[in-house]
Amino acid sequence: MGKLREDLRAISADGAAASVMVGVGETYLPAFVLALSASQVASGLVATVPMLIGAVLQLISPYVVRRLRSHRRWVVLCATIQALAFVPLFGAAVAGRMPMLVVFAVASVYWATGQAGGASWNTWVGGLVPERLRNHYFAKRTLIAQFGLLAGFLLGGMTLQAGTSLGEPLLPFALLFLVAGGSRLVSARFLSRQSEPNPPGGELWSLRPGQLLVQAQHQRIAKILLYMLAVQTSVQIAGPYFTPYMLRHLMFSYADFVALICAAYVAKILALSLMGRLADRWGAKRLLWIGGLAISPISALWILSDSFYFLLGLQVLSGIAWAGYELAMLLLFFESIPSRQRVAILTVFNLANAAAVVFGSLLGGVWLAAMGATTQAYLALFVVSGVARLTALLLLVRIPHVALRPFTLATGAMTLRPSMGSMERPILPSGNTSPSTPHWLDRATAPPTTTPEPAPSIGDRSPSPLPAPLFPAEAISLDAYQSVAK
């Protein structure tokens, strides 16, 4: 019991430290690129293109874990390298310059290590927490992580606001990246202190693309994945560009910027309980229809007014809409993939999702470059994104019905891990997906007779199967559901 208590404390401390990293570091990377290069397109693409490179690199994860014969060693190594990725960013903020190619390379390392350790973390930690404690423990850990993320995010916003007032637009980023890297090292330290009673086993299913495609078709998961990728592409057309639009065209202060993001984040968390009850009553598919319809016009509504208070209200609606969409998609996603295949399928899906993110963001970047990145070009881009989301709903018709067990806030809180990075992004990734079967889902068959497996995505920057809403009107991510972990 003493060792279990130590493990639980270390898992919670790790989640809090990693969440501070996301809030104070990852979230402000697009703003840093904007301040460093004055390029609005680069500011948007830095939140997406490195994610694709990272998704390619993380394909080696199952092979490395098999070679190391340890999830813990791999996760600690990934966390340490991810922390060190902030060192060159710190240097760039102090020097006031860095080639954009190097910035994108550093961001790619950050995303690769974050995604590579995610599935292994979920598999490893899922075996540490006894079933009888999971609901209560992870609900508590989620709350701790959310406070850590908010603390980091607010600290970052206040620091940047103070730097702007003093006429130092870049130096405050150095402090942010120093805190972010230090927080991740603390997180790695707590990861190393956790035990590993179960070595890697059958969950490391071989990565064979052809076999995965056959399995996906046989399981009818392809319909769900196709819709998710279509929405992801549609969202990313506009999502990465809300940050430069607000900071350069609307001339919002960092304080206003922080307030808008927090409004969507808080609304999303508060709406989760209601969405859970709706999922119980109507089913995941109907909730997905409602969520899909609700998120469609959000980006287009930005054309109605540039008033801060109007956008604040729109952010609240955005958070509620994304809560319903992401919860419904999560339920369908985890219900459709057998636990034995989840690490492999999610690793490959991570790559497809990142490709959708990059493709959408490149479409938006080409549009802005061609139109001169004017205010009118941004507004037209937001409308195009809304129309594309609405069109994606046509793919929902063939998604099957899923029956669910009763939903509670304790279990639901573990499913959405807002990553306050770049609003409209996924996060897959920042942030984070569990290779185990969520115990609060019903297989629509006989009740399971075996011990339930851990709840989905309990933490460490796991690959998220959800589109990652990137900036304002669109939420706050994907990159882990139940804890804003890493």
TAPEGI-V215723 format. One record per pair of residues at least 24 apart in sequence whose ideal C-beta (glycine too) atoms are under 8 Angstrom apart, sorted by sequence separation. I is the first residue (numbers start at 1). J is the second residue. D is the distance in Angstrom with one decimal. If there is no record, write none. Layout:
BEGIN
i = <I;I>
j = <J;J>
d = <D;D>
END
This chain:
BEGIN
i = <85;86;155;433;434;457;458;459;461;85;432;456;457;458;460;461;294;295;456;457;459;460;82;152;294;295;432;455;459;81;82;85;152;432;434;411;432;433;291;294;295;431;432;433;82;152;291;294;430;432;433;81;82;291;408;429;432;433;291;292;407;431;79;290;291;406;429;78;82;291;405;428;429;78;291;404;405;428;287;288;291;404;405;427;428;78;79;290;291;404;426;428;430;78;402;403;429;77;287;288;415;417;426;428;287;288;403;414;415;426;427;74;75;402;414;415;417;426;74;285;414;425;426;284;288;411;414;424;425;426;75;424;425;74;75;278;423;424;425;431;284;285;417;421;423;424;430;431;432;433;260;267;271;275;279;284;422;423;424;429;431;432;433;71;75;263;267;271;275;279;419;421;422;423;424;429;430;431;432;71;267;269;423;424;427;428;429;53;57;260;264;267;268;272;276;284;423;424;426;427;428;429;64;71;72;256;260;263;264;267;268;271;275;279;423;425;426;427;71;259;263;266;267;271;275;423;425;426;427;431;432;50;54;58;61;261;264;265;268;269;423;425;431;432;49;50;53;54;57;61;65;260;264;268;272;421;431;36;54;55;56;60;61;250;252;263;267;420;421;430;32;36;46;50;54;55;58;418;419;420;42;46;50;53;54;58;61;264;418;419;421;45;49;53;54;57;61;418;419;29;36;50;51;54;55;235;239;417;419;18;25;32;36;39;46;50;54;231;238;419;21;36;54;417;37;417;231;235;417;420;416;417;419;128;336;415;416;417;418;33;36;128;332;335;414;415;417;357;414;417;125;128;357;413;414;33;121;124;127;332;127;331;357;124;331;353;96;124;354;353;303;93;94;123;302;29;93;350;93;303;93;94;120;123;302;303;93;300;93;299;300;26;89;90;93;299;300;301;327;330;299;300;330;90;299;300;346;89;90;298;327;164;297;326;327;346;164;296;299;326;86;90;342;382;86;161;342;343;161;296;297;323;342;86;87;160;161;295;296;342;86;85;158;339;84;157;158;292;293;296;339;83;86;157;339;83;338;83;157;158;292;293;334;83;157;228;292;82;83;156;334;80;83;154;289;292;334;79;80;83;153;224;228;335;289;334;335;79;80;153;154;224;288;335;79;153;224;335;331;353;285;288;353;357;76;79;150;221;224;353;350;11;285;339;349;353;76;150;221;285;75;76;220;221;285;347;349;11;219;284;285;346;11;219;283;284;72;219;283;346;8;72;236;283;284;7;8;232;236;239;240;283;7;72;236;239;334;146;229;233;236;237;241;4;72;221;225;229;232;233;236;237;240;241;280;8;19;23;27;71;228;232;235;236;279;299;4;15;19;23;27;70;215;230;233;234;237;238;249;280;330;18;19;22;23;25;225;229;233;237;241;280;12;16;19;20;23;24;28;71;232;236;279;8;12;15;16;19;20;23;24;27;31;70;71;212;216;244;249;11;15;18;19;22;23;69;70;215;233;237;245;277;16;17;20;21;23;24;25;69;276;334;12;16;20;23;24;28;212;276;333;15;19;23;212;245;276;333;35;36;66;35;65;205;330;203;205;212;273;276;329;330;203;207;241;272;275;329;32;35;66;202;205;206;65;203;204;205;209;273;203;204;207;241;272;326;32;207;272;31;62;62;238;272;62;237;238;269;272;28;62;238;239;237;238;269;322;28;59;237;268;269;235;268;25;234;237;318;330;24;25;322;326;265;322;25;26;234;235;318;322;24;25;233;234;265;318;326;24;25;318;319;234;315;318;319;25;231;234;315;20;21;24;261;264;314;20;21;231;311;21;230;261;311;20;21;18;227;230;17;18;21;17;227;17;18;226;227;17;302;223;227;301;13;14;17;13;299;223;224;298;299;14;223;298;13;14;223;11;243;295;10;14;220;243;10;242;240;242;10;11;239;10;239;240;239;240;238;239;6;7;7;48;236;235;236;235;3;48;47;232;45;44;43;44;43;44;43;44;40;43;40;40;268;40;264;268;34;264;30;34;261;264;265;261;264;265;31;260;264;30;34;30;34;261;31;123;31;119;120;119;246;31;246;119;119;242;243;242;239;240;242;236;239;240;242;203;235;239;242;203;27;235;236;115;232;235;239;231;232;238;228;228;228;235;153;149;191;139;143;149;139;142;149;139;142;145;146;135;136;139;135;138;139;142;135;138;62;62;62;61;59;58;59;58;59;58;55;56;55;55;56;52;55;187;54;55;52;184;51;52;52;134;51;52;51;126;131;48;49;126;48;126;118;122;123;48;49;122;123;48;49;115;122;123;47;115;118;119;122;145;114;118;119;45;114;119;44;45;114;115;138;141;111;114;141;111;44;45;131;134;135;138;44;131;134;41;44;129;41;126;127;40;41;126;125;41;122;126;40;125;122;125;122;125;149;122;148;122;121;122;145;146;121;145;121;122;142;145;121;141;142;118;141;142;117;118;119;117;118;119;138;118;138;115;114;115;118;121;114;121;118;117;114;55;47;51;47;54;48;51;47;51;82;79;75;30;27;29;30;26;27;29;27;26;27;22;23;22;22;26;82;26;58;79;22;55;22;47;18;30;18;18;15;14;14;11;26;22;23;22;22;19;22;19;21;18;19;18;19;15;18;15;15;14>
j = <109;110;179;457;458;481;482;483;485;110;457;481;482;483;485;486;320;321;482;483;485;486;109;179;321;322;459;482;486;109;110;113;180;460;462;440;461;462;321;324;325;461;462;463;113;183;322;325;461;463;464;113;114;323;440;461;464;465;324;325;440;464;113;324;325;440;463;113;117;326;440;463;464;114;327;440;441;464;324;325;328;441;442;464;465;116;117;328;329;442;464;466;468;117;441;442;468;117;327;328;455;457;466;468;328;329;444;455;456;467;468;116;117;444;456;457;459;468;117;328;457;468;469;328;332;455;458;468;469;470;120;469;470;120;121;324;469;470;471;477;331;332;464;468;470;471;477;478;479;480;308;315;319;323;327;332;470;471;472;477;479;480;481;120;124;312;316;320;324;328;468;470;471;472;473;478;479;480;481;121;317;319;473;474;477;478;479;104;108;311;315;318;319;323;327;335;474;475;477;478;479;480;116;123;124;308;312;315;316;319;320;323;327;331;475;477;478;479;124;312;316;319;320;324;328;476;478;479;480;484;485;104;108;112;115;315;318;319;322;323;477;479;485;486;104;105;108;109;112;116;120;315;319;323;327;476;486;92;110;111;112;116;117;306;308;319;323;476;477;486;89;93;103;107;111;112;115;475;476;477;100;104;108;111;112;116;119;322;476;477;479;104;108;112;113;116;120;477;478;89;96;110;111;114;115;295;299;477;479;79;86;93;97;100;107;111;115;292;299;480;83;98;116;479;100;480;295;299;481;484;481;482;484;194;402;481;482;483;484;100;103;195;399;402;481;482;484;425;482;485;194;197;426;482;483;103;191;194;197;402;198;402;428;196;404;426;170;198;428;428;379;170;171;200;379;107;171;428;172;382;173;174;200;203;382;383;174;382;176;382;383;110;173;174;177;383;385;386;412;415;385;386;416;177;386;387;433;177;178;386;415;253;386;415;416;435;254;386;389;416;177;181;433;473;178;253;434;435;254;389;390;416;435;180;181;254;255;389;390;436;181;181;254;435;181;254;255;389;390;393;436;181;184;255;437;182;437;183;257;258;392;393;434;184;258;329;393;184;185;258;437;184;187;258;393;396;438;184;185;188;258;329;333;441;396;441;442;187;188;261;262;332;396;443;188;262;333;444;441;463;396;399;464;468;188;191;262;333;336;465;463;125;399;453;463;467;191;265;336;400;191;192;336;337;401;463;465;128;336;401;402;463;129;337;401;402;191;338;402;465;128;192;356;403;404;128;129;353;357;360;361;404;129;194;358;361;456;269;352;356;359;360;364;128;196;345;349;353;356;357;360;361;364;365;404;133;144;148;152;196;353;357;360;361;404;424;130;141;145;149;153;196;341;356;359;360;363;364;375;406;456;145;146;149;150;152;352;356;360;364;368;407;140;144;147;148;151;152;156;199;360;364;407;137;141;144;145;148;149;152;153;156;160;199;200;341;345;373;378;141;145;148;149;152;153;199;200;345;363;367;375;407;147;148;151;152;154;155;156;200;407;465;144;148;152;155;156;160;344;408;465;148;152;156;345;378;409;466;169;170;200;170;200;340;465;339;341;348;409;412;465;466;340;344;378;409;412;466;170;173;204;340;343;344;204;342;343;344;348;412;343;344;347;381;412;466;173;348;413;173;204;205;381;415;206;381;382;413;416;173;207;384;385;384;385;416;469;176;207;385;416;418;385;418;176;385;388;469;481;176;177;474;478;418;475;179;180;388;389;472;476;179;180;388;389;420;473;481;180;181;474;475;391;472;475;476;183;389;392;473;179;180;183;420;423;473;180;181;392;472;183;392;423;473;183;184;183;392;395;183;184;187;184;395;186;187;395;396;187;473;395;399;473;186;187;190;187;473;398;399;473;474;190;399;474;190;191;400;190;422;474;190;194;400;423;191;423;422;424;193;194;422;194;423;424;424;425;424;425;193;194;195;236;424;424;425;425;195;240;240;426;240;240;240;241;241;243;243;244;241;244;244;245;475;248;472;476;243;473;240;244;471;474;475;472;475;476;243;472;476;243;247;244;248;476;247;343;254;342;343;343;471;257;472;346;347;470;471;471;469;470;472;467;470;471;473;435;467;471;474;436;261;469;470;350;467;470;474;467;468;474;465;466;467;474;420;418;460;409;413;419;410;413;420;411;414;417;418;408;410;413;410;413;414;417;411;414;343;344;347;347;347;347;348;350;351;351;350;351;351;353;354;351;354;486;354;355;354;486;354;355;357;439;357;358;358;434;439;357;358;435;358;436;429;433;434;360;361;434;435;361;362;428;435;436;361;429;432;433;436;459;429;433;434;361;430;435;361;362;431;432;455;458;429;432;459;430;364;365;451;454;455;458;365;452;455;365;368;454;368;453;454;368;369;454;454;373;454;458;373;458;456;459;457;460;484;458;484;459;459;460;483;484;460;484;461;462;482;485;462;482;483;460;483;484;460;461;462;461;462;463;482;463;483;461;461;463;480;485;479;486;486;486;486;428;421;425;422;429;425;428;425;429;461;460;460;421;419;421;422;419;420;422;421;421;422;419;420;420;421;430;486;431;463;486;430;463;431;470;459;471;460;461;459;459;460;459;479;479;484;484;485;483;486;484;486;484;485;485;486;483;486;484;485;485>
d = <4.8;7.9;7.3;5.0;6.3;4.1;5.2;4.6;5.8;4.2;6.0;6.1;5.5;6.3;5.0;3.5;7.6;4.8;7.0;8.0;4.0;4.6;7.6;7.5;3.6;6.1;6.8;6.4;7.0;6.8;5.7;7.2;7.6;6.6;6.7;4.5;4.4;4.8;6.4;6.4;5.3;5.0;3.6;5.2;4.1;7.3;7.5;6.9;6.5;6.6;5.9;4.6;5.6;8.0;7.7;6.4;5.5;5.4;3.7;6.1;6.9;7.5;7.3;5.9;3.0;7.9;7.0;4.2;8.0;7.5;5.3;4.9;6.2;7.2;7.7;7.8;6.5;4.0;5.8;6.8;5.3;6.3;4.6;5.7;7.4;5.2;6.4;7.9;7.7;5.5;5.4;7.6;7.9;3.5;7.9;4.9;6.6;7.9;7.0;3.7;7.5;6.5;6.0;6.0;4.0;6.2;4.3;4.8;6.1;5.3;3.8;7.6;4.4;6.6;7.2;7.1;7.9;1.3;6.4;7.4;7.4;4.0;6.8;4.8;6.6;6.1;6.4;7.5;6.6;7.4;5.4;4.9;3.1;5.3;5.0;7.1;6.1;3.0;7.6;6.9;4.1;7.1;7.6;7.7;4.4;5.1;6.9;7.5;5.5;7.9;7.8;7.2;6.6;5.1;6.3;5.2;4.1;2.1;7.7;7.7;2.6;2.7;7.9;4.3;6.6;5.4;4.4;4.3;4.7;6.5;6.7;7.1;5.3;4.9;7.5;6.5;3.2;5.8;7.5;7.2;7.7;7.9;7.4;3.6;3.4;5.3;2.6;8.0;7.4;6.1;4.2;7.5;3.7;5.4;6.9;7.6;5.4;6.7;5.0;3.7;5.5;7.8;7.8;5.9;6.2;5.8;6.2;4.1;7.0;3.1;7.0;4.1;4.9;6.4;6.2;5.9;2.4;2.1;3.7;6.8;5.4;7.0;5.4;7.2;7.8;6.2;6.8;5.5;7.1;7.5;5.9;5.6;5.4;5.5;8.0;7.6;5.0;6.5;5.9;7.7;7.9;7.2;7.2;6.7;6.2;8.0;3.9;7.7;3.8;4.4;5.5;5.2;3.9;4.6;6.8;7.7;6.5;6.7;7.4;7.5;8.0;7.3;7.5;5.4;7.1;7.0;7.6;5.0;6.1;7.8;7.2;8.0;6.5;3.6;3.0;7.8;4.2;7.4;6.5;7.2;5.6;6.3;4.0;7.2;3.7;4.0;6.7;7.5;4.2;3.7;6.5;7.9;8.0;6.9;7.7;6.9;6.5;5.6;6.5;7.7;7.8;7.1;5.0;7.1;6.2;7.8;7.8;7.5;4.1;7.7;6.1;7.0;7.2;7.4;5.7;5.1;5.4;7.2;4.9;7.0;7.7;6.6;8.0;7.7;5.9;3.5;7.8;7.9;4.4;7.9;4.9;5.7;6.3;6.6;7.9;4.3;7.4;5.6;6.2;7.5;7.3;6.9;6.7;4.9;6.4;5.7;4.9;6.8;2.8;6.6;7.4;7.2;7.2;6.7;7.2;6.2;8.0;7.9;6.3;5.5;4.3;6.2;7.9;6.2;6.1;7.4;5.3;7.7;6.9;5.4;4.5;5.2;7.0;7.6;6.8;6.5;6.5;5.8;7.9;6.3;4.0;5.0;7.9;5.4;4.9;6.3;3.7;5.6;8.0;4.3;4.6;7.4;7.6;5.2;6.2;7.6;7.4;7.9;6.8;5.2;4.5;3.4;7.5;4.4;4.9;7.5;4.8;4.6;5.5;7.1;6.2;7.3;5.3;7.8;6.6;7.0;6.5;5.7;7.7;5.5;4.4;7.0;7.3;8.0;7.3;6.2;7.1;4.1;4.3;4.3;7.7;6.7;4.1;5.2;6.4;4.3;5.2;6.2;4.3;7.1;3.4;7.7;8.0;6.5;7.0;5.1;7.9;7.4;7.9;7.2;5.2;4.8;7.4;6.4;4.3;7.6;8.0;8.0;6.8;8.0;7.4;6.9;7.6;3.5;3.4;6.3;5.2;5.6;4.6;7.9;7.2;7.9;7.7;6.5;7.5;6.2;4.9;6.0;7.0;6.3;6.7;7.6;7.5;5.1;6.1;6.0;8.0;5.8;4.8;7.1;7.7;5.3;6.6;7.1;3.9;7.2;6.2;7.8;6.5;7.7;7.8;7.2;7.9;7.4;5.5;5.8;7.2;7.9;5.8;7.4;4.0;6.1;5.9;6.0;7.3;7.7;5.0;7.5;4.2;7.4;5.7;4.9;7.0;6.1;5.3;6.9;6.3;7.0;5.9;7.9;6.4;5.2;7.5;7.0;6.0;4.6;7.0;7.4;6.7;6.6;7.9;7.2;7.0;7.2;6.2;5.1;7.0;6.0;5.0;7.6;4.8;7.0;7.9;6.7;7.7;7.5;5.3;6.9;6.1;4.5;7.6;4.7;5.7;7.8;4.4;7.8;6.4;6.6;4.2;7.8;3.0;7.4;6.7;7.9;6.5;7.7;8.0;6.9;7.8;6.4;7.3;6.0;6.7;4.7;5.9;7.6;7.4;5.3;4.3;4.2;5.8;6.2;6.3;7.9;5.7;6.7;5.3;5.9;5.0;5.7;6.7;7.7;7.2;5.7;6.6;7.6;7.3;4.5;4.1;4.6;6.6;5.2;7.4;5.1;7.9;4.7;6.7;3.6;5.2;7.9;6.8;7.0;5.5;6.4;5.0;6.2;6.1;3.5;7.1;2.7;6.8;6.6;7.2;6.6;5.9;8.0;7.2;7.9;6.4;6.6;4.3;7.8;4.1;6.8;3.8;5.9;7.0;7.4;7.9;7.9;7.9;6.9;7.5;7.1;6.3;7.0;7.8;5.6;7.8;6.4;3.5;8.0;5.5;4.1;4.0;7.6;4.5;7.0;6.7;6.8;4.6;7.2;6.8;6.6;6.1;4.7;6.6;7.7;5.0;6.7;6.2;5.8;5.2;6.1;7.1;7.4;5.2;5.5;4.4;4.4;7.2;6.3;6.4;5.3;6.4;6.6;7.5;5.6;8.0;7.0;5.5;6.0;6.3;6.9;6.2;7.3;6.4;4.1;6.7;6.8;5.2;7.8;6.5;6.5;5.0;4.9;4.8;6.5;6.4;8.0;4.8;7.6;5.1;7.9;7.9;6.6;5.0;7.7;6.3;6.9;6.2;7.2;7.4;6.0;3.6;7.6;5.3;5.8;6.7;4.4;6.8;7.2;6.6;6.0;6.1;5.9;6.1;7.7;6.4;5.2;5.9;6.8;7.5;5.2;4.1;7.3;7.3;3.6;6.8;7.3;7.8;5.2;2.6;7.2;4.4;6.2;4.8;7.8;5.1;7.4;5.9;6.1;7.6;5.9;5.7;7.5;7.8;6.2;5.5;6.3;7.2;4.7;7.2;5.8;7.5;5.7;7.5;7.7;5.1;6.9;4.3;3.9;6.4;7.4;4.3;4.6;7.1;6.4;5.7;4.8;6.5;6.8;7.1;4.2;4.3;4.3;5.7;5.9;3.9;5.8;7.1;6.6;7.1;7.7;4.9;6.7;8.0;5.6;5.0;5.8;4.9;6.4;4.0;5.1;6.1;4.5;5.3;7.7;7.6;6.3;7.4;4.5;7.7;6.2;7.1;7.4;5.3;5.9;6.2;4.7;6.4;7.1;4.9;6.3;6.8;2.2;6.7;6.7;5.7;7.2;5.1;5.7;6.2;6.9;5.3;7.1;8.0;6.2;5.5;5.1;7.3;6.6;3.4;7.7;4.5;8.0;7.1;6.1;6.3;7.1;4.7;3.8;7.9;6.4;6.1;6.8;6.6;6.9;7.6;7.1;5.5;7.2;7.7;7.8;6.6;5.2;4.8;6.1;5.1;5.6;4.7;6.2;7.6;7.2;6.4;6.6;6.6;7.9;7.8;7.9;4.6;7.7;7.8;6.6;5.9;6.4;6.9;5.2;3.6;6.8;5.5;4.6;7.9;3.5;7.4;6.6;5.0;5.3;6.2;7.2;7.8;7.8;6.6;7.1;5.9;4.0;7.2;5.5;5.2;7.8;7.9;6.7;7.3;6.4;6.3;5.1;7.2;7.6;7.6;7.4;7.9;4.0;4.7;6.1;7.5;5.5;7.6;7.6;7.5;6.7;5.2;4.8;8.0;6.5;7.8;5.8;4.7;6.3;6.7;6.6;6.3;6.2;6.7;7.6;6.5;6.6;8.0;4.9;6.3;4.4;7.3;7.9;7.8;3.6;6.6;7.1;7.6;4.2;7.4;4.7;5.9;6.8;7.3;5.6;4.3;7.0;6.6;7.3;4.8;5.4;7.8;5.2;4.9;8.0;6.9;7.8;7.7;7.1;4.1;4.9;3.9;7.9;6.8;5.8;7.0;7.6;6.0;5.0;6.8;6.9;7.9;6.0;7.0;7.8;5.7;6.4;5.4;6.1;7.4;6.1;8.0;6.0;7.8;6.3;7.5;7.9;7.6;6.7;5.7;5.8;6.1;7.6;5.6;6.2;5.9;6.1;4.6;7.9;6.9;5.7;6.6;8.0;6.7;5.8;3.5;7.6;7.0;7.3;6.8;5.1;6.0;7.9;6.5;6.3;7.6;4.3;5.8;7.1;6.7;5.8;7.3;4.0;6.0;3.3;4.5;7.5;5.3;5.2;6.1;6.4;7.9;5.0;5.8;5.7;7.9;5.8;4.9;6.0;6.4;3.2;6.4;5.8;5.1;7.3;6.7;3.9;5.3;7.4;8.0;7.4;7.8;7.7;7.4;5.9;7.7;6.5;7.9;3.8;8.0;6.8;7.2;5.5;6.5;7.8;7.5;6.3;8.0;7.8;7.4;5.1;7.1;4.6;7.6;4.9;4.8;7.4;5.7;5.8;6.7;6.8;4.7;7.3;6.7;7.5;6.8;5.5;8.0;5.8;6.2;7.9;8.0;6.8;7.2;5.9;7.8;7.4;7.8;7.8;7.8;7.7;5.9;7.7;7.2;7.1;4.3;6.9;7.8;6.3;4.8;7.9;4.8;3.8;7.6;5.2;7.7>
END
